């Protein structure tokens, strides 16, 4: 059953003002059902719209197209500005039906706070080292030690700054995954178990034959050992039996 997209969009619009006040990273997963002939064209339309987008800073993350038993499906994952989520859902659901929509939020407040605090501490430490380097009374070994520490702190600052930028990028943008497939009843009608079994008969037969050959090849070396061993055991028991018979006869 297709979902009503208008209430979903209204709910999302109402919640946007609330969650953007915090440090939340949002991901949306939307499933769309559309005609078999339209699916590849729609995949290309979404891809092109993202690549050429200037308004929402859309970035393609993953693209996958699958065809199992003549039943096509596709998935496109992208990162873009929050205002672009509804625009791309509209592209995907044109002449189609939205069957599910999941929104997940991750609270990054603690990570943002820790990163900001660490960056502040590192910056203060760097500034103190820079002031210390201006002391003309420093000895050569002291200057070398301070320079090394200053270089190490600067490296940490750059790494922490990159982490902060990544956190804010996750907060300021959102991830949208669009899963496209044909309706379930159409997919069920496309499946032909008997024809598929006949098509795969040759491959499965050769695979089974190959397994038999491998089994025989692995068994032959053991037969070389086992068969003579059984013969020797049988002769041994015969000798024991004859010895016991002679002993009882005495």
Secondary structure, 3 states (H helix, E strand, C coil): CCCCHHHHHHHHHHHHHHHCCCCEEEEEEEEEECCHHHHHHHHHHHHHHHHCCCCCCCEEEEEEEEEECCEEEEEEEEEEECCHHHHHHHHHCCCCEEEEEEEEEEECHHHHHHHHHHHHHHHHHHHHHHHHHCCCCCCHHHHHHHHHHHHHHHHHHHHHHHHHHHHHHHHHEEEEEEEEECCHHHHHHHCCHHHHHHHCHHHHHHHHHHHHHHHHHHHHHHHHHHHHHHHHHHHHHHHHHHHHHHHHHC
